[in-house]
Amino acid sequence: MWIAHHAIADGFSIAVLLDELRAGYRRELPALPLQFADFAEWQRERLTESRLTQLVDFWRKHLAGAPPATLPTDHPRPGVPSFRGAALPFDLGPQLTAGIGEVCQRVGVTPFVVLLTALHIVLTRYNGEHDAVLGVAVAGRERSEVEPLIGPFAGTIPVRIDASADPTLADLLAVVSSSVLDGLSHQEIPFGHLVRSLGKARDASRNPLYDVLFSMDALDTTGETQVAPGLTVQPSGLPNGTARLDLQLTVEQRAGSLGGRLDYSTDLYENRTRKVSSTHSRPCSPRSSADPERPLSTVSLLDAAGRARTLDEWHQPTGVTSKFLDVFTEMVLSEPDRAAVTRTAGP
């Protein structure tokens, strides 16, 4: 069993470890070109005062005026979070995964961009904030030399998504793709330095830049991996009952489909998170992927069962169903001698 804190290794390191195990059993483990300490030294040398100023200017302009994307809570936000949480697993299945692939081919974007956009669309339906900021987890391995290293390279960046002009799905995907690429090219700024430079007031109850985080594993590390004849290894995430943020959607690439989990703060949420977990990929449904030029306002988050329930079951009239004139006529026929209208004395 191998258990590692994020201060030692990130998610990408799991795939590196499996590669090293395979190479080690074959006695073909190559020498590493550098160590994490070398990367840290390179990063310090690169982050000059001039470079930090450029990075801060970019992020100040990128984030100006945009609130964090949120989901309305079931409970009041405590002054100090307990960081207690729970997780909801999900599996998109082969059909929806194929639909996401079709959108990628039609528009020319990655599944990462499609699913991040879908999450933003779902949140806007709940909170009404079409222009908002989400957090995005990044690998932090900008240099190819660090790809074979085990270490804490991963980080997060804030990404602003603006869908306020009711764009088409294709147009919004292009905007999100551009926003993500811009963020990646400015990701090296330390998070704490960015927060201080933006002058964000510290609030102990929440993250200073975003409340919802999206992450997607670039490699399939969910299945069994053979590292030697007769020896297989299977990575397995162990929920620890915590939540760093309000919500965190993690997507994993699996054999034939996409899946993952939605982590949420139990200080804030109960059943709402189940709705988000079940609808976060609806904008990528086959119906939507067939026509990505449709405006977002016409994209429904209801599946067939939900649409039927909303239009039929919940739309049934209650109480008196007759029209007023029909009721009046019935009363006249039943009591023809009864006064219909009376008026008291006065002007």
N, C-alpha and C positions, 0 to 999 in steps of 0.2 A: 504494500500500500504506500502511495506517495501523496502526502498532503503538504501543500505549499501556500503560504500567505501571499497576498497580492503584492506585498512589499518585496517579495523574492522572485515571483514569476507571474506572468500574465496568462490569459487564455491561449494566446498564440504559442506560448512556450510548451503547451501540451503536445502539439504536433511535432515540435522540435525534439522533445524528449522521446517520443515514439520513434522518430527517425534515428536518434542516437542509440536507442535500445537495439533496434534492428542492426545498425552498423556495428555496435559493440559485440553482439553475439556472432557476427561474421568476422570479428577482429579487423574491421575496416574503418574504425572510428577516425575521422580526419582531424588534423590539428586545426584549432580555431584561429582565424586571422586576427582577432582581437577579443578583448573581454569587455564586460559592461563598464568597467572603470574607464576604459579607453573612450567609450561612447560618451560617458559623463564629462570627461575632460574636453572632448571635441565640442560638446554642447555649450559648456561654459565659455570656451573661446569664441564660439560663433555668436553668442548672445551678448554682443557689445551694446553699449548705451544707445548708439545710433540705431541698431537693429531692433532693440526693444521699443524705441520710440516709433519706428515704422509699424511694428506689430500692433502697438496700442492704438495708433491712429486708425489702422484698418478696422479693428474690432469696435472702436468707438463709433465709427461711421456705420458699420454693418449692423450694430445692435441698437442704434439710436431710436428711442421712443417705443420699442417693441416690448410688450409684456411677456412673461413666461407663459407657455402653453400650460393649461391646467385642465383638470377634470373636477367638476363640482363635487364637494366632499359630502359624505354621509354624516360626519361628525365635525364639530368645531376644531380648528387647528390648535393644538396645544402650544403654549409658549415655548416649551422645550420638548422636542420629539423624543420618544422612547426608542425609536429605531426598531420597534417590533414590526414584523411583517409576515406575509404569507405569499405563496406562489400558486398561480393557476397555470397548469400545463395546457398546451394546445397542439394540434396537428392540422395543418392546412389541407393535407390530403393531395393525391396526385392530380385531381382535376383542377383545383385552384392553383396549385403550383405550376401546372402547365399554362394556366391563364396568365400568371405573372410572367412566365417566359415569353408568351405572345406579346404582352405589353412591352417588354424589354426590346424585342425584335422590331416592333412597329415604330417605337419612339427612339430607340437607340440609347437606352439607359441600362443600368444594372439593377438586379433584384433589390439591392440595398436601397437605391433611390426610390424604387416603386413602393417598397414596404414603409419607408420613412414617410413618403408622401401620403400613403393610405392612413397611417397613424395620425398625421396632422389633420386630414380631412375628417376623420372620426371625432377627434377632439373638438374641432370647430363646430360640429353639430351639437355638441353638448355645452360648450362654453360661449359660442358666438364670437370668439376672437379669431378672425381670419388671418391676421398678421401677428405672429407670435414666435417665440423662441423655444426650441427643444434642444436638449443635450444629445450629443452623438458620441459614442465610444469609438476611438480610433486606435489603430495598432501602434502608432508612434515609431514605426520602423522605416523612416524616410530613406535611409541608406541601405543598399543591398548587403553591405558587409555585416549588418547586425541581424539579418534574417535567420542565420543558423544559431543565434545565441538564446539562452534561457535567461530571462530577466524581466524587470518591471518596466517595460517600454510603453505599455498602453496608457492612454489618457483620454480625456474628453474635450470636446469643443462645443460651444453654443452655435446653433445653426438657426438663422432666421428664415421663416417661410411665410411668404405673403400671398394669400389667395383672395384678397379683398375685392379684386375686380371680376370675380366669378370667371376665372379662366377655364379653358378646356383642360381635361386631364392631361393631354399631351403637352400643352403649354406649361402647366404647373410642374410636370415632371422635368421639363427643361430648366425651369427656374430653380427647382430644388437641386438638380444635378450641378448647375453652375454655382449655387450657394455652397454646396458641400465641397466642391473642388476649390473654391476660394478659401474656405475654412481650413482645408487640409494644407494648403500652401502657406498658411499662417498659424499652424498648430503648435509650433515649438515654444510659444510663449508660456512660461509657468502660470498655472491657473491662479495662484495667489497673487502674483504680480499683476495679472490682468484685472482682478477684482479690485485691488487697491488703486490701480491707475484709473479705472472707470469711476472711482468715487462711490461705489455702491455701499450703501449703509448696511452694516452687518445686521442680520435678523436671525436670531438663534433658532427660529421655528422652521427655517427652510434654507435651501441652497441659494446662494446669491444671484445666480444667473438663470437657472432653469429648474423646473420641478419634475419634468418627465424626461427620461433618458431612453434612447433607442440604441441597441447594439445588435450586430450580426456577425456570427462567426464565419470567417472566410473559408475555413476548412472543416471537413466532416470528421469530427472527433467523437461521434456518438456510438459508432459501431465497434465491433471487435477488430483488433489489429493483430496479425501474427508477427511476432518479433523473432521467433525461432521455431524450428520444427517441434510441434507439440506444445507450444507456449503461445497463448494469446493474451492480449491486454484489452480491457474495455474501460475507457474513462467514464466516470459516473459522478454527476454533480450531487452534492449532499446539501439540501436546504437547511439553513441554520436558523430560520425563523426571524430573519432581520430584513430591513428595507432601508437602504441609504437615502432614497428619495421618495416622493409621493408615489410615482409609478416608474417601472423600468421594464420595457419590452425587449426581450432577448430572443432572437431568431437563430435557429441552428439549421445547417444543411444536413439532411438525412438522405438515406438511399431512397430515391424516387419522390421525395416530398420535402417540404419545409415544415418545421415545427419549432417549439420553444416553450417559453413560459412568460407570464406576466407577474412580476413581483410588485407588491403594493404594501403601503403602510397601513397597518391595522389600526393606527391612531385615527386614520381619516376615512377609510373605505370599508364597505361591506359588499353589497350586491352590485353596485355600479360597476365594479371592476369586472364582474362576469359579463356584463353587457359589452364593455370595451373589448374583452378577450374574444368574444364571439363575433364582433362586428369589425374589428380593426382591419381585416383584409377584404371586406366587402367591396371597397372601391376597385379591387383587382379581380372581381368576379368575371366569369366568361362574358356576361352581358356588357360589362363596362369595357373589357379588353377588346371586344369586337368593334367598338366605336370610341376610341380615345379622343375624338374631336368634339364630344359632347361637353357642354358647360357643366361645371361641378354641381350647380344647383339642380341638375336633372339626374344626378347619380343617386340612386336609392341605396340606403344601408340595410334595407329590409330584405330578407330572403322570402321565398314563396309563402312559407308558413306564417312569417311575421306580417307580410302584406295582407294575407287573408284574415288574420286575427284583427289587424287594425281596421280594415275596411268593412269586415262583416261582423265578427263577434263583438268588437267594441263599438260598432256604429249602430247597434240595434236601438231603436227608440224605446224610451221607458215611460211609464205612466199613461196618461190619456193619449191615444193615438189618433182620435177623430179630429177633423177640422172644426173650427169654431162654429161655422154656420150649420154644420151637421148637428153639433151638440145643441145649439140654440133651437133648431127646428124640432129636435127630439123633445126638448123641454116644453115648447109651445103645444105640441100634440098631446103630451102627457098631462099638462096642467094649463088648459086654454084660458081659465078664468083668473089665473094668478097674475098679479101686477108684474110687468117686466121691468119698469123703471119708475122710481119715485123721486120727488124733489121736495126738499124742505123749503120753508118760507125764507125769503131773502132775495137780494138782487140777482 
